[in-house]
Amino acid sequence: MPALTKPVRGDRPAVRRFAEALRDLRESAPAGRPWSVDEAIRSCGKGVTRAAVYAALSGRALPSRNTLQLIVTAWAPNGERDLPHWMARRAACERELGGHRPEQAPSDRPVLVDGYGLRLKHRRQERGMSLTALARELNYSKGYLSKIENGMRPASLEFRRAVRRLLDLAE
């Protein structure tokens, strides 16, 4: 796959190193994975913008947890199973920066890394269901489902059982 031609920017060495590691991840993405940023966003990144991904790849900003989740899911050899490793690397980078993250949105909460939300999203999309339709079928709010799919909230056992009955998705 072709390498990014623009140099890694940014005046913070920790963020530059992290961006270089993300570029290496992208360059070594397994065959069949989306390579372009647009393809990655279409396949796994609802709610993540191109600008956020490019800012992470260029070294302008440390990626948010959601942006990192998209990048790792799209390009890491083991997909979302590699997410804990990358979240730990991100946390180490953040500590090196002294915890100061001006580009971090205040609403950027930790992403759950069990992968359930992403599996739910894929299964829902495979079945051709909208978030609204699934919410109606399960008798949960659309906002609650969105937070689960995006890893911002854990799914209750009751919710997982209802999903298993409706979509045949393992807990």
Backbone as JSON Lines, residues from 0, in Angstrom:
{"i":0,"aa":"M","n":[0.84,-1.18,0.0],"ca":[0.0,0.0,0.0],"c":[0.88,1.24,0.0]}
{"i":1,"aa":"P","n":[0.46,2.29,-0.67],"ca":[1.31,3.47,-0.75],"c":[1.42,4.18,0.6]}
{"i":2,"aa":"A","n":[2.59,4.72,0.84],"ca":[2.82,5.44,2.09],"c":[2.26,6.84,2.0]}
{"i":3,"aa":"L","n":[1.94,7.4,3.14],"ca":[1.52,8.79,3.18],"c":[2.72,9.64,2.8]}
{"i":4,"aa":"T","n":[2.52,10.62,1.94],"ca":[3.64,11.4,1.47],"c":[3.9,12.63,2.32]}
{"i":5,"aa":"K","n":[2.92,13.12,3.01],"ca":[3.12,14.31,3.84],"c":[3.85,13.91,5.12]}
{"i":6,"aa":"P","n":[4.78,14.74,5.56],"ca":[5.5,14.41,6.79],"c":[4.58,14.52,8.01]}
{"i":7,"aa":"V","n":[4.95,13.79,9.05],"ca":[4.23,13.9,10.32],"c":[4.54,15.28,10.88]}
{"i":8,"aa":"R","n":[3.48,15.99,11.25],"ca":[3.64,17.35,11.78],"c":[3.43,17.35,13.27]}
{"i":9,"aa":"G","n":[3.48,18.51,13.84],"ca":[3.22,18.66,15.26],"c":[4.5,18.92,16.02]}
{"i":10,"aa":"D","n":[4.38,19.68,17.07],"ca":[5.57,20.05,17.84],"c":[5.72,19.22,19.1]}
{"i":11,"aa":"R","n":[4.88,18.21,19.28],"ca":[4.96,17.37,20.47],"c":[5.51,15.99,20.07]}
{"i":12,"aa":"P","n":[6.72,15.66,20.49],"ca":[7.33,14.39,20.08],"c":[6.48,13.17,20.39]}
{"i":13,"aa":"A","n":[5.81,13.16,21.53],"ca":[4.99,12.0,21.89],"c":[3.86,11.79,20.88]}
{"i":14,"aa":"V","n":[3.23,12.87,20.45],"ca":[2.13,12.77,19.48],"c":[2.68,12.38,18.11]}
{"i":15,"aa":"R","n":[3.85,12.9,17.76],"ca":[4.48,12.54,16.48],"c":[4.78,11.04,16.45]}
{"i":16,"aa":"R","n":[5.35,10.51,17.53],"ca":[5.66,9.08,17.59],"c":[4.38,8.24,17.47]}
{"i":17,"aa":"F","n":[3.33,8.69,18.15],"ca":[2.06,7.96,18.1],"c":[1.5,7.98,16.67]}
{"i":18,"aa":"A","n":[1.59,9.13,16.01],"ca":[1.12,9.25,14.62],"c":[1.92,8.33,13.7]}
{"i":19,"aa":"E","n":[3.22,8.25,13.91],"ca":[4.05,7.37,13.1],"c":[3.66,5.91,13.31]}
{"i":20,"aa":"A","n":[3.35,5.54,14.54],"ca":[2.91,4.17,14.83],"c":[1.57,3.89,14.16]}
{"i":21,"aa":"L","n":[0.67,4.88,14.15],"ca":[-0.62,4.69,13.48],"c":[-0.43,4.55,11.98]}
{"i":22,"aa":"R","n":[0.49,5.29,11.42],"ca":[0.78,5.16,9.98],"c":[1.34,3.77,9.67]}
{"i":23,"aa":"D","n":[2.23,3.28,10.54],"ca":[2.76,1.93,10.35],"c":[1.63,0.9,10.41]}
{"i":24,"aa":"L","n":[0.7,1.11,11.32],"ca":[-0.45,0.21,11.45],"c":[-1.25,0.2,10.15]}
{"i":25,"aa":"R","n":[-1.48,1.38,9.61],"ca":[-2.23,1.5,8.36],"c":[-1.49,0.82,7.21]}
{"i":26,"aa":"E","n":[-0.18,1.03,7.15],"ca":[0.63,0.45,6.07],"c":[0.63,-1.07,6.11]}
{"i":27,"aa":"S","n":[0.53,-1.63,7.31],"ca":[0.58,-3.09,7.44],"c":[-0.79,-3.72,7.65]}
{"i":28,"aa":"A","n":[-1.84,-3.0,7.31],"ca":[-3.2,-3.53,7.47],"c":[-3.35,-4.83,6.67]}
{"i":29,"aa":"P","n":[-4.0,-5.84,7.26],"ca":[-4.18,-7.1,6.56],"c":[-4.97,-6.93,5.25]}
{"i":30,"aa":"A","n":[-4.7,-7.81,4.32],"ca":[-5.42,-7.78,3.04],"c":[-6.92,-7.88,3.3]}
{"i":31,"aa":"G","n":[-7.67,-7.15,2.5],"ca":[-9.12,-7.17,2.62],"c":[-9.67,-6.12,3.56]}
{"i":32,"aa":"R","n":[-8.8,-5.46,4.32],"ca":[-9.25,-4.4,5.2],"c":[-9.33,-3.1,4.41]}
{"i":33,"aa":"P","n":[-10.21,-2.19,4.84],"ca":[-10.26,-0.89,4.15],"c":[-8.95,-0.16,4.34]}
{"i":34,"aa":"W","n":[-8.4,0.4,3.26],"ca":[-7.13,1.11,3.4],"c":[-7.36,2.61,3.47]}
{"i":35,"aa":"S","n":[-8.27,3.12,2.68],"ca":[-8.47,4.57,2.69],"c":[-9.25,4.97,3.95]}
{"i":36,"aa":"V","n":[-9.04,6.2,4.35],"ca":[-9.74,6.72,5.53],"c":[-11.25,6.69,5.29]}
{"i":37,"aa":"D","n":[-11.69,7.07,4.09],"ca":[-13.12,7.06,3.8],"c":[-13.71,5.66,3.91]}
{"i":38,"aa":"E","n":[-12.98,4.65,3.39],"ca":[-13.46,3.28,3.5],"c":[-13.53,2.83,4.96]}
{"i":39,"aa":"A","n":[-12.53,3.2,5.73],"ca":[-12.51,2.82,7.15],"c":[-13.7,3.44,7.87]}
{"i":40,"aa":"I","n":[-13.98,4.69,7.59],"ca":[-15.11,5.36,8.24],"c":[-16.43,4.71,7.82]}
{"i":41,"aa":"R","n":[-16.56,4.4,6.53],"ca":[-17.79,3.74,6.07],"c":[-17.97,2.38,6.72]}
{"i":42,"aa":"S","n":[-16.9,1.64,6.91],"ca":[-17.04,0.28,7.43],"c":[-17.14,0.22,8.95]}
{"i":43,"aa":"C","n":[-16.51,1.13,9.67],"ca":[-16.52,1.01,11.13],"c":[-16.66,2.29,11.91]}
{"i":44,"aa":"G","n":[-16.81,3.44,11.28],"ca":[-16.65,4.64,12.06],"c":[-17.75,5.64,12.15]}
{"i":45,"aa":"K","n":[-18.95,5.21,12.43],"ca":[-20.02,6.19,12.59],"c":[-19.65,7.16,13.72]}
{"i":46,"aa":"G","n":[-19.72,8.43,13.43],"ca":[-19.43,9.43,14.44],"c":[-18.0,9.92,14.46]}
{"i":47,"aa":"V","n":[-17.12,9.32,13.66],"ca":[-15.73,9.77,13.58],"c":[-15.56,10.48,12.24]}
{"i":48,"aa":"T","n":[-14.93,11.62,12.26],"ca":[-14.78,12.41,11.03],"c":[-13.44,12.13,10.35]}
{"i":49,"aa":"R","n":[-13.4,12.42,9.06],"ca":[-12.15,12.31,8.3],"c":[-11.1,13.22,8.92]}
{"i":50,"aa":"A","n":[-11.52,14.41,9.31],"ca":[-10.58,15.38,9.88],"c":[-9.92,14.82,11.13]}
{"i":51,"aa":"A","n":[-10.68,14.13,11.97],"ca":[-10.11,13.56,13.2],"c":[-9.09,12.48,12.87]}
{"i":52,"aa":"V","n":[-9.4,11.63,11.88],"ca":[-8.47,10.56,11.5],"c":[-7.2,11.17,10.92]}
{"i":53,"aa":"Y","n":[-7.36,12.13,10.0],"ca":[-6.18,12.76,9.4],"c":[-5.36,13.54,10.42]}
{"i":54,"aa":"A","n":[-6.01,14.15,11.4],"ca":[-5.27,14.86,12.45],"c":[-4.42,13.86,13.25]}
{"i":55,"aa":"A","n":[-4.96,12.68,13.5],"ca":[-4.21,11.65,14.22],"c":[-3.05,11.12,13.37]}
{"i":56,"aa":"L","n":[-3.31,10.88,12.09],"ca":[-2.26,10.34,11.21],"c":[-1.17,11.35,10.89]}
{"i":57,"aa":"S","n":[-1.49,12.62,10.98],"ca":[-0.51,13.66,10.65],"c":[0.27,14.13,11.87]}
{"i":58,"aa":"G","n":[-0.17,13.75,13.06],"ca":[0.5,14.18,14.27],"c":[0.03,15.52,14.8]}
{"i":59,"aa":"R","n":[-1.03,16.06,14.21],"ca":[-1.56,17.34,14.71],"c":[-2.25,17.17,16.05]}
{"i":60,"aa":"A","n":[-2.81,15.97,16.3],"ca":[-3.55,15.74,17.55],"c":[-3.46,14.28,17.95]}
{"i":61,"aa":"L","n":[-3.46,14.04,19.23],"ca":[-3.59,12.69,19.74],"c":[-5.04,12.27,19.49]}
{"i":62,"aa":"P","n":[-5.28,11.11,18.91],"ca":[-6.66,10.76,18.58],"c":[-7.52,10.57,19.82]}
{"i":63,"aa":"S","n":[-8.79,10.93,19.69],"ca":[-9.74,10.63,20.76],"c":[-9.87,9.12,20.86]}
{"i":64,"aa":"R","n":[-10.49,8.66,21.9],"ca":[-10.68,7.21,22.05],"c":[-11.53,6.65,20.91]}
{"i":65,"aa":"N","n":[-12.56,7.39,20.51],"ca":[-13.41,6.92,19.41],"c":[-12.64,6.86,18.09]}
{"i":66,"aa":"T","n":[-11.82,7.87,17.83],"ca":[-11.03,7.87,16.6],"c":[-10.03,6.72,16.62]}
{"i":67,"aa":"L","n":[-9.39,6.51,17.75],"ca":[-8.45,5.4,17.86],"c":[-9.15,4.06,17.69]}
{"i":68,"aa":"Q","n":[-10.34,3.94,18.23],"ca":[-11.11,2.7,18.08],"c":[-11.36,2.42,16.6]}
{"i":69,"aa":"L","n":[-11.74,3.42,15.83],"ca":[-11.96,3.24,14.39],"c":[-10.67,2.81,13.71]}
{"i":70,"aa":"I","n":[-9.56,3.5,13.98],"ca":[-8.29,3.21,13.32],"c":[-7.84,1.78,13.62]}
{"i":71,"aa":"V","n":[-7.9,1.4,14.87],"ca":[-7.46,0.06,15.26],"c":[-8.38,-1.01,14.68]}
{"i":72,"aa":"T","n":[-9.68,-0.79,14.76],"ca":[-10.62,-1.77,14.22],"c":[-10.41,-1.96,12.73]}
{"i":73,"aa":"A","n":[-10.15,-0.87,12.02],"ca":[-9.97,-0.94,10.57],"c":[-8.63,-1.53,10.16]}
{"i":74,"aa":"W","n":[-7.54,-1.22,10.88],"ca":[-6.21,-1.52,10.35],"c":[-5.34,-2.44,11.18]}
{"i":75,"aa":"A","n":[-5.67,-2.7,12.44],"ca":[-4.82,-3.57,13.26],"c":[-4.99,-5.02,12.82]}
{"i":76,"aa":"P","n":[-3.94,-5.81,12.93],"ca":[-4.01,-7.21,12.5],"c":[-5.16,-8.0,13.13]}
{"i":77,"aa":"N","n":[-5.41,-7.76,14.42],"ca":[-6.48,-8.47,15.11],"c":[-7.71,-7.61,15.33]}
{"i":78,"aa":"G","n":[-7.82,-6.52,14.59],"ca":[-8.98,-5.66,14.69],"c":[-9.2,-5.16,16.1]}
{"i":79,"aa":"E","n":[-10.44,-5.23,16.55],"ca":[-10.79,-4.67,17.86],"c":[-10.12,-5.41,19.02]}
{"i":80,"aa":"R","n":[-9.64,-6.63,18.81],"ca":[-8.92,-7.33,19.89],"c":[-7.61,-6.63,20.23]}
{"i":81,"aa":"D","n":[-7.07,-5.82,19.29],"ca":[-5.85,-5.06,19.56],"c":[-6.13,-3.73,20.26]}
{"i":82,"aa":"L","n":[-7.39,-3.41,20.46],"ca":[-7.76,-2.12,21.03],"c":[-7.19,-1.87,22.43]}
{"i":83,"aa":"P","n":[-7.22,-2.84,23.36],"ca":[-6.64,-2.56,24.68],"c":[-5.17,-2.14,24.61]}
{"i":84,"aa":"H","n":[-4.4,-2.79,23.74],"ca":[-2.99,-2.43,23.57],"c":[-2.85,-0.98,23.11]}
{"i":85,"aa":"W","n":[-3.65,-0.59,22.12],"ca":[-3.55,0.77,21.58],"c":[-4.09,1.81,22.55]}
{"i":86,"aa":"M","n":[-5.1,1.46,23.31],"ca":[-5.6,2.4,24.32],"c":[-4.54,2.62,25.4]}
{"i":87,"aa":"A","n":[-3.8,1.55,25.74],"ca":[-2.73,1.69,26.73],"c":[-1.61,2.58,26.17]}
{"i":88,"aa":"R","n":[-1.28,2.4,24.9],"ca":[-0.26,3.26,24.27],"c":[-0.71,4.71,24.26]}
{"i":89,"aa":"R","n":[-1.99,4.92,23.98],"ca":[-2.54,6.28,23.96],"c":[-2.46,6.9,25.36]}
{"i":90,"aa":"A","n":[-2.83,6.11,26.38],"ca":[-2.78,6.61,27.76],"c":[-1.34,6.97,28.15]}
{"i":91,"aa":"A","n":[-0.38,6.14,27.73],"ca":[1.03,6.43,28.02],"c":[1.45,7.73,27.34]}
{"i":92,"aa":"C","n":[1.01,7.93,26.12],"ca":[1.32,9.16,25.39],"c":[0.69,10.35,26.1]}
{"i":93,"aa":"E","n":[-0.52,10.2,26.55],"ca":[-1.21,11.27,27.25],"c":[-0.48,11.62,28.56]}
{"i":94,"aa":"R","n":[0.0,10.58,29.27],"ca":[0.77,10.83,30.5],"c":[2.06,11.58,30.18]}
{"i":95,"aa":"E","n":[2.69,11.2,29.07],"ca":[3.92,11.88,28.68],"c":[3.67,13.35,28.37]}
{"i":96,"aa":"L","n":[2.48,13.63,27.88],"ca":[2.12,15.01,27.59],"c":[1.71,15.77,28.86]}
{"i":97,"aa":"G","n":[1.67,15.07,29.97],"ca":[1.29,15.71,31.22],"c":[-0.21,15.78,31.4]}
{"i":98,"aa":"G","n":[-0.94,14.96,30.65],"ca":[-2.39,14.93,30.77],"c":[-3.08,16.11,30.13]}
{"i":99,"aa":"H","n":[-2.31,17.04,29.57],"ca":[-2.92,18.22,28.95],"c":[-3.31,17.9,27.52]}
{"i":100,"aa":"R","n":[-4.61,17.94,27.24],"ca":[-5.11,17.6,25.9],"c":[-6.07,18.68,25.45]}
{"i":101,"aa":"P","n":[-5.62,19.82,24.98],"ca":[-6.55,20.87,24.58],"c":[-7.46,20.47,23.43]}
{"i":102,"aa":"E","n":[-7.01,19.53,22.58],"ca":[-7.85,19.14,21.45],"c":[-8.91,18.1,21.82]}
{"i":103,"aa":"Q","n":[-8.89,17.62,23.07],"ca":[-9.84,16.61,23.51],"c":[-11.17,17.27,23.87]}
{"i":104,"aa":"A","n":[-12.22,16.78,23.28],"ca":[-13.54,17.31,23.59],"c":[-13.93,16.92,25.01]}
{"i":105,"aa":"P","n":[-14.6,17.8,25.74],"ca":[-14.99,17.46,27.11],"c":[-15.89,16.24,27.18]}
{"i":106,"aa":"S","n":[-16.62,15.95,26.12],"ca":[-17.54,14.82,26.13],"c":[-16.85,13.51,25.75]}
{"i":107,"aa":"D","n":[-15.55,13.54,25.53],"ca":[-14.82,12.35,25.13],"c":[-14.64,11.43,26.34]}
{"i":108,"aa":"R","n":[-15.49,10.45,26.47],"ca":[-15.45,9.53,27.6],"c":[-14.73,8.25,27.19]}
{"i":109,"aa":"P","n":[-14.3,7.47,28.17],"ca":[-13.63,6.22,27.83],"c":[-14.51,5.32,26.96]}
{"i":110,"aa":"V","n":[-13.89,4.64,26.05],"ca":[-14.58,3.69,25.19],"c":[-14.44,2.31,25.82]}
{"i":111,"aa":"L","n":[-15.51,1.58,25.88],"ca":[-15.48,0.22,26.4],"c":[-14.83,-0.66,25.35]}
{"i":112,"aa":"V","n":[-13.99,-1.58,25.76],"ca":[-13.23,-2.34,24.8],"c":[-13.65,-3.81,24.69]}
{"i":113,"aa":"D","n":[-14.82,-4.17,25.18],"ca":[-15.24,-5.56,25.06],"c":[-15.73,-5.89,23.65]}
{"i":114,"aa":"G","n":[-15.98,-4.87,22.84],"ca":[-16.36,-5.1,21.44],"c":[-17.83,-5.4,21.23]}
{"i":115,"aa":"Y","n":[-18.61,-5.49,22.29],"ca":[-20.02,-5.85,22.13],"c":[-20.76,-4.82,21.28]}
{"i":116,"aa":"G","n":[-20.54,-3.54,21.53],"ca":[-21.25,-2.5,20.79],"c":[-20.98,-2.56,19.31]}
{"i":117,"aa":"L","n":[-19.73,-2.81,18.94],"ca":[-19.37,-2.9,17.52],"c":[-20.01,-4.13,16.88]}
{"i":118,"aa":"R","n":[-20.02,-5.26,17.62],"ca":[-20.69,-6.46,17.09],"c":[-22.19,-6.21,16.91]}
{"i":119,"aa":"L","n":[-22.78,-5.5,17.86],"ca":[-24.21,-5.16,17.77],"c":[-24.46,-4.31,16.52]}
{"i":120,"aa":"K","n":[-23.65,-3.3,16.33],"ca":[-23.8,-2.41,15.19],"c":[-23.7,-3.18,13.87]}
{"i":121,"aa":"H","n":[-22.7,-4.04,13.76],"ca":[-22.54,-4.83,12.53],"c":[-23.73,-5.75,12.3]}
{"i":122,"aa":"R","n":[-24.2,-6.41,13.36],"ca":[-25.34,-7.33,13.21],"c":[-26.59,-6.57,12.8]}
{"i":123,"aa":"R","n":[-26.81,-5.41,13.43],"ca":[-27.97,-4.59,13.08],"c":[-27.92,-4.19,11.62]}
{"i":124,"aa":"Q","n":[-26.74,-3.76,11.16],"ca":[-26.59,-3.34,9.77],"c":[-26.73,-4.52,8.82]}
{"i":125,"aa":"E","n":[-26.21,-5.69,9.2],"ca":[-26.38,-6.9,8.38],"c":[-27.86,-7.21,8.16]}
{"i":126,"aa":"R","n":[-28.65,-6.97,9.2],"ca":[-30.09,-7.24,9.12],"c":[-30.86,-6.11,8.45]}
{"i":127,"aa":"G","n":[-30.15,-5.04,8.09],"ca":[-30.8,-3.91,7.42],"c":[-31.69,-3.08,8.32]}
{"i":128,"aa":"M","n":[-31.4,-3.1,9.61],"ca":[-32.23,-2.36,10.56],"c":[-31.6,-1.0,10.87]}
{"i":129,"aa":"S","n":[-32.42,-0.01,11.0],"ca":[-31.94,1.29,11.45],"c":[-31.85,1.26,12.97]}
{"i":130,"aa":"L","n":[-31.14,2.21,13.52],"ca":[-31.03,2.32,14.97],"c":[-32.41,2.55,15.58]}
{"i":131,"aa":"T","n":[-33.22,3.37,14.91],"ca":[-34.57,3.66,15.37],"c":[-35.43,2.4,15.41]}
{"i":132,"aa":"A","n":[-35.34,1.59,14.35],"ca":[-36.14,0.35,14.28],"c":[-35.73,-0.63,15.37]}
{"i":133,"aa":"L","n":[-34.43,-0.77,15.58],"ca":[-33.96,-1.68,16.63],"c":[-34.4,-1.18,18.01]}
{"i":134,"aa":"A","n":[-34.29,0.11,18.24],"ca":[-34.72,0.68,19.51],"c":[-36.19,0.39,19.76]}
{"i":135,"aa":"R","n":[-37.0,0.55,18.73],"ca":[-38.43,0.29,18.84],"c":[-38.68,-1.18,19.17]}
{"i":136,"aa":"E","n":[-37.99,-2.08,18.46],"ca":[-38.17,-3.53,18.67],"c":[-37.77,-3.96,20.09]}
{"i":137,"aa":"L","n":[-36.7,-3.36,20.59],"ca":[-36.19,-3.74,21.91],"c":[-36.83,-2.96,23.05]}
{"i":138,"aa":"N","n":[-37.55,-1.9,22.71],"ca":[-38.17,-1.03,23.7],"c":[-37.13,-0.32,24.56]}
{"i":139,"aa":"Y","n":[-36.06,0.14,23.89],"ca":[-35.04,0.97,24.52],"c":[-34.94,2.24,23.7]}
{"i":140,"aa":"S","n":[-34.38,3.28,24.29],"ca":[-34.25,4.53,23.54],"c":[-33.14,4.42,22.5]}
{"i":141,"aa":"K","n":[-33.29,5.2,21.45],"ca":[-32.29,5.25,20.39],"c":[-30.96,5.75,20.95]}
{"i":142,"aa":"G","n":[-31.0,6.71,21.86],"ca":[-29.79,7.24,22.47],"c":[-29.03,6.19,23.26]}
{"i":143,"aa":"Y","n":[-29.77,5.35,23.99],"ca":[-29.15,4.28,24.77],"c":[-28.44,3.31,23.84]}
{"i":144,"aa":"L","n":[-29.11,2.9,22.76],"ca":[-28.51,1.99,21.8],"c":[-27.27,2.6,21.15]}
{"i":145,"aa":"S","n":[-27.35,3.86,20.81],"ca":[-26.22,4.54,20.18],"c":[-25.01,4.54,21.11]}
{"i":146,"aa":"K","n":[-25.23,4.81,22.38],"ca":[-24.13,4.81,23.35],"c":[-23.51,3.42,23.49]}
{"i":147,"aa":"I","n":[-24.32,2.4,23.45],"ca":[-23.8,1.03,23.53],"c":[-23.0,0.71,22.27]}
{"i":148,"aa":"E","n":[-23.56,1.02,21.1],"ca":[-22.86,0.73,19.84],"c":[-21.53,1.46,19.74]}
{"i":149,"aa":"N","n":[-21.44,2.66,20.29],"ca":[-20.22,3.46,20.21],"c":[-19.3,3.26,21.4]}
{"i":150,"aa":"G","n":[-19.62,2.27,22.26],"ca":[-18.75,1.94,23.37],"c":[-18.73,2.95,24.5]}
{"i":151,"aa":"M","n":[-19.76,3.79,24.56],"ca":[-19.79,4.82,25.59],"c":[-20.56,4.39,26.83]}
{"i":152,"aa":"R","n":[-21.25,3.25,26.72],"ca":[-22.03,2.76,27.85],"c":[-22.06,1.24,27.79]}
{"i":153,"aa":"P","n":[-21.95,0.57,28.93],"ca":[-22.03,-0.89,28.91],"c":[-23.48,-1.34,28.71]}
{"i":154,"aa":"A","n":[-23.63,-2.46,28.06],"ca":[-24.96,-3.03,27.85],"c":[-25.34,-3.87,29.06]}
{"i":155,"aa":"S","n":[-26.53,-3.65,29.57],"ca":[-26.98,-4.44,30.71],"c":[-27.22,-5.88,30.28]}
{"i":156,"aa":"L","n":[-27.25,-6.78,31.25],"ca":[-27.51,-8.19,30.97],"c":[-28.9,-8.35,30.34]}
{"i":157,"aa":"E","n":[-29.87,-7.61,30.85],"ca":[-31.23,-7.66,30.31],"c":[-31.25,-7.22,28.84]}
{"i":158,"aa":"F","n":[-30.51,-6.15,28.53],"ca":[-30.42,-5.66,27.16],"c":[-29.78,-6.71,26.27]}
{"i":159,"aa":"R","n":[-28.67,-7.3,26.72],"ca":[-27.97,-8.31,25.92],"c":[-28.86,-9.51,25.64]}
{"i":160,"aa":"R","n":[-29.66,-9.9,26.62],"ca":[-30.57,-11.03,26.4],"c":[-31.64,-10.69,25.37]}
{"i":161,"aa":"A","n":[-32.16,-9.47,25.42],"ca":[-33.16,-9.05,24.44],"c":[-32.56,-9.02,23.04]}
{"i":162,"aa":"V","n":[-31.33,-8.55,22.93],"ca":[-30.65,-8.51,21.63],"c":[-30.4,-9.93,21.13]}
{"i":163,"aa":"R","n":[-29.97,-10.81,22.03],"ca":[-29.71,-12.2,21.64],"c":[-30.98,-12.85,21.07]}
{"i":164,"aa":"R","n":[-32.12,-12.59,21.71],"ca":[-33.39,-13.15,21.21],"c":[-33.76,-12.59,19.83]}
{"i":165,"aa":"L","n":[-33.55,-11.29,19.66],"ca":[-33.96,-10.63,18.42],"c":[-32.97,-10.82,17.27]}
{"i":166,"aa":"L","n":[-31.69,-10.66,17.57],"ca":[-30.68,-10.66,16.5],"c":[-29.74,-11.86,16.54]}
{"i":167,"aa":"D","n":[-29.94,-12.76,17.5],"ca":[-29.07,-13.92,17.64],"c":[-27.61,-13.49,17.79]}
{"i":168,"aa":"L","n":[-27.38,-12.53,18.67],"ca":[-26.03,-12.02,18.93],"c":[-25.6,-12.49,20.31]}
{"i":169,"aa":"A","n":[-24.49,-13.21,20.37],"ca":[-24.0,-13.76,21.64],"c":[-23.62,-12.64,22.59]}
{"i":170,"aa":"E","n":[-23.81,-12.93,23.88],"ca":[-23.46,-11.96,24.93],"c":[-21.98,-11.86,24.99]}
